[in-house]
Amino acid sequence: MLNQVWSMFQAHTGIATDQLAISLQEIPASNAMEMGQIMHAVGHE
């Protein structure tokens, strides 16, 4: 998945490989927004 994120980001921005760093970190849904709204916890719909 990280390779796919890397490739997509480079394709959309054109940034050089030596200028890019990507990391993924799991966070609580309440710390993220989607379509302008705070996300609900997994299993809470």
C-alpha positions in Angstrom: 0.0 0.0 0.0 2.8 2.4 0.8 4.3 1.9 -2.7 1.0 2.7 -4.2 0.6 5.9 -2.1 4.2 6.9 -3.1 3.5 6.3 -6.8 0.2 8.2 -6.8 1.7 11.2 -4.9 4.6 11.4 -7.3 2.4 11.1 -10.4 0.1 13.9 -9.2 2.8 16.3 -7.9 5.9 15.5 -10.0 8.1 15.7 -6.9 11.5 14.1 -7.1 12.2 10.9 -5.2 14.9 12.5 -3.1 12.5 15.2 -2.0 9.7 12.9 -0.8 9.0 11.1 2.5 5.8 9.3 3.2 4.7 7.5 6.4 1.4 6.0 7.4 0.1 6.1 10.9 -3.2 4.8 12.3 -5.2 7.5 14.1 -8.6 7.5 15.8 -11.4 8.3 13.4 -12.3 11.3 15.5 -9.0 12.9 14.4 -9.9 12.7 10.7 -12.4 14.4 8.4 -14.1 13.2 5.3 -16.3 15.4 3.1 -16.2 18.1 5.7 -17.4 15.9 8.6 -15.5 14.3 11.5 -15.4 10.5 10.8 -17.2 8.1 13.1 -15.4 5.2 14.8 -15.3 1.9 12.9 -18.4 0.0 13.5 -20.4 3.1 14.5 -22.6 4.1 11.5 
